[in-house]
Amino acid sequence: MEIMNNRENGNSVATKPKVREVEKFFSVAVDNFFSDPISVKNYGKSLPMESHPEGNWPGRRTKALFQIDKDLNTALMLKILSCYYDLTYQDMSWERGRLFFQEIPAFSPEKNDIRNKGWIHQDTTSDNIYELAGLIYLNESIDPDSGTSLFQLVKDDYVTYQRHFAKHLLFGKEGDYDGEYYTNQYHKHESFFLEKTIFKNIFNRLIMYDPNEFHRANSYFSTETEPRLTLVYFIGGLKAGRYPMNRIKNEEYDSFIDHKMR
């Protein structure tokens, strides 16, 4: 947990890190994103995957695609960014981009087992290097409830950047799980949030959101023999003029609308 000390009237005052707000991108969903999603799925499954030794994320991931095929990585980035920008007319560039396939087996054969539910989090880091995040669902037949939800923070005493040990123990290589401890920690964390948007897990659906959005995977349960498979991406250092949210929250629009409402 990150703590900062401020000097106020000669005394040291501990303050919590500020929770970052959504300011640049609104969330989107695009169905039938790839023209040949089966080939994309098969390509992803052909690549080696590894789990994170400290349980920072569940399941297994491939290497970042720019390490495997730079041209494919660039083509995917451009197609993803075209959801917000018309690249026929607009020049743009990015400094950072990570795309990788991720496979997450169910932690329990019971759909409603709490271990099959993701943890609400932001994709921001202390240096906030990414501006876009999202994934593409790549299971042809899977429980649609294994999608993704976005959440609104409803309690002021939430502490960002805290490490949830119950989660990291379960996600780690050993898969350690203390049922009572895990359940208590999970429900305590959930109590800070209100679910505001639900994306169903639909084959070949892209979803994208600002990394400052609180979100989670709703379930890792799968009715098919294959585990939950997605193509995950993070993009940062964008240079493309105004961000979509800035265009919507244009002061000229708002001033005129407010004037007409009086």
ABEGO torsion letter per residue (X at the ends): XBBBBBBBGGBBBBBBBBBBBBAABBBBBBBGABABAAAAAAAAAABBBBBBAAGABBEBBBBBAAAABAAAAAAAAAAAAAAABBAAABBBBBABBBBBBBBBBBABABAABAAABBBBBBABBAAGABABBEBBBABABBBAAABBBBBBBABAABBBGBBBAAAAAAABAAGBBBAAAAAAAAAAAAAABBBABBBBBBBGBBBBBBAABBBBBABABBABABBBBBBBBBBBGBBAEBBAAAAABBAAAAAAAAAAAX
